[in-house]
């Protein structure tokens, strides 16, 4: 389909060697070649024509073709690295009749061999990507059907949150006594019973500091009892208690409190 030829890499100097046949499965070694006396010196061109990639060995001055190496895959049989150096490779060259032979090639600079590796890898990455694109065009991806089928429903549980992060319920919450801080009233109008009639408030004094005055007068205590009870019997008891004078003896107060009521 593509009739033009694209140049991927050009190296002005490359060395070609005759290599002995491989006797083991471990690969070729450049140390077995006569590296000081190459059999041929020329230039290397890596070209592509569509998806086809060809490595050509040409004369430096005239450009005459010395040998060509079609490369189907990389790494592969067409271009194989040696086991003891990164500057030398083994190429499988072919003629127009389909006959093939193996020769050794090498570079004087290590960067030249690195450039050849990168150029071959980039080409076959592009080939792989092109094949994937063509396959997608022929077999388009099936679209995922997300439509509801007949009679199919969906249930969604949603929680609405406020800005402060608290959740909002759809039903109003009933107010409780704990939320307002006020206790509910007692059932049936229950009243608090008044204190016993014989109880009276007497001041206490410290033995070291002498007698102290009572905090409240007897009249105020009577008023309190009247407000709570409201009966006549409590009034008589309170008036009798108010007529008695407080005793100056401290121990006497404890004796009077221990009397039966």
C-alpha positions as CSV (number, residue, x, y, z in Angstrom):
1,X,0.0,0.0,0.0
2,X,2.9,2.4,0.9
3,X,5.2,2.7,-2.1
4,X,7.7,5.1,-0.6
5,X,10.7,4.1,1.6
6,X,11.4,5.7,4.9
7,X,14.9,5.8,6.4
8,X,15.0,5.0,10.1
9,X,18.7,5.0,10.8
10,X,22.0,5.6,9.0
11,X,25.5,4.7,10.3
12,X,28.5,5.7,8.2
13,X,30.8,2.9,9.3
14,X,30.0,-0.7,10.0
15,X,32.3,-3.7,10.0
16,X,31.4,-7.1,8.5
17,X,32.9,-10.4,9.6
18,X,32.8,-14.0,8.5
19,X,31.6,-16.1,11.4
20,X,32.1,-19.8,12.2
21,X,29.0,-21.9,12.6
22,X,27.5,-22.0,16.0
23,X,28.4,-25.2,17.8
24,X,26.4,-24.6,21.0
25,X,22.9,-23.3,21.9
26,X,24.3,-20.5,24.0
27,X,24.7,-18.0,21.1
28,X,27.5,-16.4,19.2
29,X,30.6,-14.9,20.7
30,X,32.4,-11.9,19.1
31,X,35.7,-13.1,20.6
32,X,35.7,-16.1,18.1
33,X,35.8,-13.6,15.2
34,X,38.9,-11.9,13.8
35,X,37.9,-8.5,15.0
36,X,41.3,-6.8,14.0
37,X,40.8,-7.6,10.4
38,X,37.1,-7.1,9.2
39,X,36.2,-8.7,5.9
40,X,34.3,-5.7,4.6
41,X,33.7,-2.1,5.7
42,X,30.8,0.1,4.6
43,X,27.7,1.9,5.8
44,X,24.5,0.7,7.4
45,X,21.0,1.9,6.5
46,X,17.8,0.8,8.3
47,X,14.7,1.5,6.1
48,X,11.0,0.7,6.3
49,X,8.4,0.3,3.6
50,X,5.1,0.2,5.2
51,X,5.3,-2.4,7.9
52,X,8.3,-4.1,6.3
53,X,11.8,-3.3,7.8
54,X,15.1,-4.0,6.0
55,X,18.6,-3.5,7.2
56,X,20.9,-2.7,4.2
57,X,24.7,-2.8,4.0
58,X,26.0,-0.5,1.2
59,X,29.2,0.9,-0.1
60,X,30.3,4.2,1.4
61,X,31.1,6.0,-1.8
62,X,28.8,4.5,-4.5
63,X,25.9,3.3,-2.4
64,X,26.0,-0.1,-4.1
65,X,24.1,-2.8,-2.1
66,X,26.4,-5.3,-0.5
67,X,23.8,-7.3,1.4
68,X,20.3,-6.9,2.9
69,X,18.7,-8.3,6.0
70,X,14.9,-8.4,6.1
71,X,13.7,-8.0,9.7
72,X,10.4,-9.6,10.6
73,X,10.5,-9.3,14.4
74,X,12.9,-7.8,16.9
75,X,14.5,-9.4,18.9
76,X,14.5,-12.4,16.6
77,X,16.5,-14.6,14.3
78,X,17.2,-11.8,11.7
79,X,19.2,-9.6,14.1
80,X,20.7,-11.3,17.1
81,X,23.1,-9.9,19.7
82,X,26.2,-11.7,20.7
83,X,26.7,-13.0,24.2
84,X,30.0,-11.2,25.1
85,X,29.6,-7.7,23.7
86,X,27.0,-5.0,23.0
87,X,28.7,-3.6,19.9
88,X,28.4,-6.7,17.7
89,X,25.4,-8.5,16.1
90,X,24.7,-11.5,13.9
91,X,22.6,-10.8,10.8
92,X,20.8,-13.2,8.6
93,X,21.2,-11.8,5.1
94,X,19.1,-13.0,2.1
95,X,19.3,-12.6,-1.7
96,X,16.6,-12.2,-4.2
97,X,16.4,-16.0,-4.7
98,X,15.6,-16.5,-1.0
99,X,19.0,-18.0,0.0
100,X,20.3,-16.9,3.4
101,X,23.6,-16.8,5.3
102,X,24.8,-15.5,8.6
103,X,27.4,-12.8,9.0
104,X,28.7,-10.7,11.9
105,X,28.6,-6.9,12.0
106,X,30.0,-4.5,14.6
107,X,30.5,-0.8,15.4
108,X,33.5,1.0,16.7
109,X,31.4,3.1,19.0
110,X,29.0,1.6,21.6
111,X,26.4,4.4,21.0
112,X,26.0,3.2,17.3
113,X,24.8,-0.2,18.5
114,X,22.5,1.5,21.0
115,X,20.9,3.6,18.2
116,X,20.3,0.5,16.2
117,X,18.5,-1.2,19.1
118,X,16.3,1.8,19.7
119,X,15.4,2.2,16.0
120,X,14.3,-1.4,15.6
121,X,12.3,-1.4,18.8
122,X,10.4,1.8,17.9
123,X,9.5,0.4,14.4
124,X,8.0,-2.7,15.8
125,X,6.1,-0.9,18.5
126,X,4.5,1.2,15.7
127,X,3.7,-1.9,13.8
128,X,2.0,-3.5,16.8
129,X,0.0,-0.3,17.5
130,X,-1.2,-0.1,13.9
131,X,-2.4,-3.7,14.0
132,X,-4.4,-3.0,17.1
133,X,-6.0,0.0,15.5
134,X,-6.9,-2.0,12.4
135,X,-8.4,-4.7,14.5
136,X,-10.6,-2.3,16.4
137,X,-11.9,-0.9,13.1
138,X,-12.8,-4.3,11.8
139,X,-14.3,-5.5,15.1
140,X,-15.7,-2.5,17.0
141,X,-16.1,-2.8,20.7
142,X,-19.6,-3.8,21.9
143,X,-21.3,-1.0,23.8
144,X,-22.5,-1.8,27.3
145,X,-26.3,-1.8,27.5
146,X,-27.3,0.0,30.7
147,X,-31.0,0.4,29.9
148,X,-33.6,-0.9,32.3
149,X,-35.3,-4.1,31.2
150,X,-39.1,-4.4,31.2
151,X,-40.4,-4.5,34.8
152,X,-37.0,-3.8,36.3
153,X,-36.8,-1.2,39.0
154,X,-34.1,0.3,41.1
155,X,-34.0,1.5,44.7
156,X,-31.8,4.3,45.9
157,X,-31.2,5.1,49.5
158,X,-30.2,8.8,49.9
159,X,-28.9,10.5,53.0
160,X,-29.0,14.3,53.1
161,X,-26.4,15.9,55.2
162,X,-26.1,19.5,56.5
163,X,-23.0,21.6,56.1
164,X,-21.8,20.6,59.6
165,X,-21.9,16.9,58.6
166,X,-25.1,15.9,60.6
167,X,-27.8,13.9,58.8
168,X,-31.3,15.2,58.2
169,X,-34.2,12.8,58.7
170,X,-37.4,13.0,56.7
171,X,-39.6,12.6,59.9
172,X,-39.6,15.2,62.7
173,X,-38.2,14.0,66.0
174,X,-40.5,14.2,69.0
175,X,-39.3,16.5,71.8
176,X,-38.3,14.8,75.0
177,X,-37.8,16.0,78.5
178,X,-34.1,15.4,78.2
179,X,-33.8,17.8,75.2
180,X,-35.6,20.6,77.0
181,X,-34.0,20.2,80.4
182,X,-37.4,20.3,82.3
183,X,-38.7,17.2,84.1
184,X,-42.4,16.2,83.5
185,X,-44.8,17.0,86.4
186,X,-45.6,14.2,88.9
187,X,-48.7,12.1,88.3
188,X,-52.0,12.8,90.2
189,X,-51.0,16.2,91.8
190,X,-48.8,14.6,94.6
191,X,-47.9,17.0,97.4
192,X,-44.8,17.0,99.6
193,X,-45.5,16.2,103.2
194,X,-44.6,18.8,105.9
195,X,-41.8,18.1,108.3
196,X,-42.6,16.6,111.8
197,X,-44.1,19.0,114.3
198,X,-41.4,18.5,117.0
199,X,-38.4,19.4,114.7
200,X,-36.8,22.7,115.2
201,X,-33.7,24.3,113.9
202,X,-31.1,25.0,116.7
203,X,-27.8,26.8,116.2
204,X,-24.6,25.0,116.8
205,X,-21.6,26.5,118.5
206,X,-18.0,25.6,118.4
207,X,-16.4,24.8,121.8
208,X,-13.3,26.8,120.9
209,X,-15.0,30.0,119.8
210,X,-18.0,30.1,122.1
211,X,-21.7,30.2,121.2
212,X,-22.8,31.5,117.9
213,X,-26.0,33.2,116.8
214,X,-28.5,31.1,114.9
215,X,-28.7,31.7,111.2
216,X,-32.4,32.3,111.1
217,X,-34.9,33.4,113.8
218,X,-37.7,31.3,115.2
219,X,-40.3,33.5,113.5
220,X,-38.8,32.8,110.1
221,X,-38.9,29.0,110.8
222,X,-42.6,29.3,111.8
223,X,-43.4,31.1,108.6
224,X,-41.8,28.4,106.6
225,X,-43.8,25.7,108.4
226,X,-47.0,27.6,107.9
227,X,-46.4,28.0,104.2
228,X,-45.8,24.3,103.8
229,X,-48.4,22.7,106.1
230,X,-51.0,25.4,106.6
231,X,-52.6,23.5,109.6
232,X,-53.5,24.7,113.1
233,X,-51.5,22.0,114.9
234,X,-48.3,23.2,113.2
235,X,-49.0,26.8,114.3
236,X,-49.3,25.8,118.0
237,X,-46.1,23.8,117.9
238,X,-44.2,26.6,116.2
239,X,-45.4,29.2,118.8
240,X,-44.4,27.0,121.6
241,X,-40.9,26.6,120.1
242,X,-40.6,30.3,119.7
243,X,-41.3,31.0,123.4
244,X,-38.3,28.9,124.5
245,X,-35.1,30.7,124.8
246,X,-32.0,29.2,123.3
247,X,-29.7,27.6,125.8
248,X,-26.1,28.7,126.2
249,X,-25.0,25.2,126.9
250,X,-23.8,23.4,123.9
251,X,-24.2,19.9,125.2
252,X,-27.8,20.7,126.3
253,X,-28.8,21.2,122.7
254,X,-27.7,17.6,121.8
255,X,-29.6,16.3,124.9
256,X,-32.9,18.0,123.8
257,X,-32.5,16.7,120.3
258,X,-32.3,13.1,121.4
259,X,-35.7,13.2,123.2
260,X,-38.5,11.2,121.6
261,X,-40.8,13.1,119.3
